[in-house]
Amino acid sequence: MRSCSKREADRKTFMEQVQESKENGYLLSSRKIGSGAFSKVYLGYATQEKLRQNYKLASDLRSKRHSMVAIKIISTAKAPLEYSRKFLPREIHSLNATYKHINVVQLYEMYRNSKRTYLVLELASRGDLLEHINATSDRRECPGLEEEEARRLFRQIVSAVAHCHNVGIVHRDLKCENILLDERGFIKLTDFGFANRYSLKSSLMNTFCGSVAYTAPEILMCKKYNGELADLWSLGVILYAMVTGKLPFKERQPHKMLHVIKQGLSFRQPISPECQDLIQGLLQLKPGARLGLQQVATHRWMLPATSAIFQQALKAAGRDPEKPSAEGTWWLHAHPAPVPSTGSPQLGVLG
């Protein structure tokens, strides 16, 4: 009896959401494509009238040749007050601040009422990076992605994070589940629920956030931390997961995770020395010892096919090719690498 009443309440809530979306120019489908603690994400469609009203939306969807969007519905009436007053405004600010980058999910519009807040977002229809790694591992009958594919994807991820940092946003929840792929195979960084702005590079933060498996050790130790350097640690975990199909450190409890991290990093399958060097450069226990994004962008594993041209360009500009510089980050922004289209990934669990 209780389950029947719950289903009826859910149906009523959904019909309210359909009506509210229609009033704002969107057709909400029943296909749920994601969910969070206080939110659900549905596939939606922009009406022709909405496309005439919203230039940002129309311009982007015209290039995609469809009218599909992702509509994130946050139950602000049920969420804690701190979430509604602190984290949700930060998420919206971060999405607006990072507009427009090809590897960051776009926020087209927001509308709200006393019960709910709606975020109309760019649709990334091929699922998340975790699903892609698991599906590819099954297809290859070998854990992880081939290094060539991992390189293409990781370059785009680094480009997205560099863009965020350049506009004063730290993500603080970088993980495979928060990296999506669109229908063209482009990476889309998403879920800025824990993101925060900063004005000084030396600014320190103290909010414990993120997933333990991807969280920097200084956060696990409950120390004040630099958000940019914490993001760099998470990038190292992501790259390790991409090329091995496994997480580098596995523990649920923060204090146990710290013990595992301090035991050191190990590679249990063949990975190129260059890739190992990049991962180790990011997964440094001391935050200041981690490779910066400029160094990551110019790392020899990142640019093997273009290294000769790139080094010649640096020499022609009077720069030392071995010295990390902003050119690497610029190159990534100017040349986001597309990923060849493959079949839709199936849900899996990274080991």
Secondary structure, DSSP 8 states (H G I E B T S, - for coil): -HHHHHHHHHHHHHHHHHHHHHHTTEEEEEEEEEE-SSEEEEEEEE-HHHHHH-HHHHHHHHHHTS-EEEEEEE-TTTS-HHIIIIIHHHHHHHHHHT-S-TTB--EEEEEE-SS-EEEEE---TT-BHHHHHHHHHHHHTSSS--HHHHHHHHHHHHHHHHHHHHTTEE-S---GGGEEE-TTS-EEE---TT-EE-SSTT--B----S-GGG--HHHHTT--B-HHHHHHHHHHHHHHHHHHSS-SS--SSHHHHHHHHHT-----S---HHHHHHHHHHS-SSGGGS--HHHHHT-TTT-TTTHHHHHHHHHHTT--TTS--THHHHHHHH-----------------
